[in-house]
Amino acid sequence: MLFLAAYAWPVLAPDLASPWPDVCRVVSWSAWGAFALDYVVRLAVSRSRWTFIRRNIFDLAIVALPLLRPLRLLRLVTLLSVLNRYAGASLRGRVAVYVGGSFVLVLFVASLAVLDAERGQADANIGTFGDALWWAMTTVTTVGYGDRFPVSGTGRVIAGGLMLAGIALLGVVTASLASWLLEKVQEVEEDSQAATRLDVAALTREVAALREAVGCGADRSSERPNA
């Protein structure tokens, strides 16, 4: 959270008075040091270091790529009991929470990054945070109106990463929706099958009762001639 605040403040307020830009820079580097120290310590105490590296690629990327560090905030989401009341009940709820949190954080950080990269560039058309946020929304949803676009190399790299993130997020949303629809269809089918089984059981009892009644009538008719 400190890293995100220290990163966002100078971008949103480029004319920030001294010494706050230096303070934000120190906080950013301190946050990077904390992330790096956390990763190195966990790597040192792990039994199998190669296994640790393979299983913690995202943490390594967080240390190497500063823009990914705010995504560590997603770990705090599971600590919120209000959200966990639903998220803990099902895997789909947990996925929905993480996707929603990822979407908001990626959108905000990408807007800051592209604004920082485009500000002051010749022929730049992203000059305010509102422009950057609109561009990020149209890019992450793969709409791409084209009214706002990056002109710098750094901005285009950010755009490429945001496109990939948008495709991934939309894929997760689509898969979750498909899973929910399949579950609802399965519930309807199970209810229909249960009703069918009840009807069959009732018909079976009626047939058995009819057979018993027919059998009793046949026995009575066979007893009359003998009498």
N, C-alpha and C positions, 0 to 999 in steps of 0.2 A: 504493500500500500504506500509506503514511503517512496519507493522507486517510482511508482505511477504518478504520485503527486509531484515529485521532483522533476520528472520528465515532462509532465503536462504544463506546469506553471510557466516556465520560460517560453514554451511554444505558444500558449494562449496569450501571454503578455510579453511580446518581444522587447518592449521598452522598459522592462523591469529594472528598477533602480538598484544600484550597487548597495550592499554586497550580496543581494539575494541570488543573482545568477551563479556566483561562486558557491554559495551555500547549496543550491540545487545540484551543482556539479559534484560537490563533495558527497552529498547524500546519494547520488546515483552511483558513484564509484564505491561508496561504502556498501550499498546494497549489492553491487556486483561482487564485492569481496565476501559478503555474507553467503551469497549463493555458491560461490566457488569454494569457500571453506566447508560449507555443508556437504557439497558433493565429494570433496577430497577426503573428508573425515569418514563418510559412509563408505567410500571406496576402500579406504585403508583398513577398516574393521570388518569388511566383508570376507567371507571364507573363500569365495571364488570371484576374483575381480573381473574376469571376462564375462561371467554370468551376470554380475552386477551391471556392467556396462551395457550388455545387450538388453537387460530388463529396464534400464533407466536411460534410454536414449533421449527421452523428452527432457529429463533433468540436465543432461549434458548439453542439449540444444539451448536450454534456458541460460546456462552459463556462457555459451558461445554467442548467442543471439539475444541482445538486450530486449528487443521488442516482445519476446516471448515471456519475459519474467512476470508481467501482470497476470498471465494465465495461471500462475501458482495460486492466485486468489480463489480458484475453483475448489481448492482443497478445503477452504473455509466454509464452502457452501454446505457440506455434509455436517458441519457442526451446528447449523441453524436448526433448532428443533422444529420450528414452524414448517420449514420446507421438508424436513426429514419425516414429518408425519405422513406425507404422501410418498416422498421419494423412497423412503425405506420400505414401503409396502410392496413395491414391485420394481423390477428392473427397468421397465418402461418409464416409470416416474423418475427414477434416478437419471436415466438418459435424457429425459426432457429438461431436468434441472441443469445438467451439465451443458446441453446444447444451448439452452437459453442464456446461461452465464457466459459461455464461449462466444456466442453471437454478439452480446453487448460489449464484452471486453475487446474482441477483435475489431469490432466496428469503431470503438473509441480510440484504440491505439493506432489503427490504420489511418484514421482521420488526422490524428496528431502527427504521425510520421510523414504523411504526404504533404501536410501543411508546412512542416518544417523543411521538407525537401524542395517544395515548389516556391516558397516565399522568396521573392527577390530574383527569380529566374525571368529571363527575357521571354515575352509572349506567354507568360503563365496565366492561366485562367482560374486557378485555385488560390485565392488570396485571403479568404477568411475561414474560420472554423466551420461556419455554416456551409460554405462551398465544399469544404473537405468532407463534412459529414454526409452531404447529399451525394457526392461522388462515391464515398465508401458504401452507402446504401445501395446505389444502383450497380455497383461493381460486385458486392458480395452476393447479391441476389441474381447475378448474371443477366441483369436487364441491359445495362450499358447504354444510356440515352446518348452519350457522346457530347453533351453540352459542357461537361467538365471532364478534363483528362490531364494526366501528368505530362510534362514536356521534358523533365530532367531524367537522367539515367537512373538515379536513386528512386525517383517517384515511380518509374516504370517497373523497377524491381519490386517495389512495395505493391504495385498493382497486380503483378503476376502472383505474388504470394497471397494476396487477398482473393484473387480469382480461384486459386486452388482451395483456399479455406471455404469460400462460398460453395463450391461444388461439393466439398466434403460435408458441410453442414446441411445442405439441401438433401444430400444422399441419406444422411442420418434421419432427417425429418420425414422423408418419403418412406424409408424403411419402417420407422416407428408407426406412421399412419397405416401402412400396409399391414403391419403386425396387429394393430388395433382392430382393423376391419376384419382380418381373418379370425381374430378371437371372438368378435361379435357374431360372425357367421357360424362359427363352431358352437357358440352358446345356443343360437337358434336351432341348429341341427340337433344338438343334444336335447333341447326341450321337445323338439318334434319327435325324436326317437323315443324319449321317455313317455310322451303321450301315446305314441303308437304301441309301445309295450303294454301300457295300461289298458288300451282298447283290446289288444289281443288277449290279455289275461282275462278281461271281463267276458269276451266272447267265448273263451275256453270254458269259463265257469258256467256260462249259459248253455253251451253245448253239452257239458257234463250233466247239468241239471235236466236238460231235455232227454238225454239218453237214459238217465235214471227214471224219469217219468214214463218214458216209452217202455222200459223194461218192466216197471211195476204194472203197467196196463196189460202187457203181454202175459205176465204171470197170472193176473186175475182172470183173463179170458181163458187161459188153459185150465184153470181150476173148475170152471162151471160145468163142462161136460162130465167130468169125473163125478161131480156131485149128483 
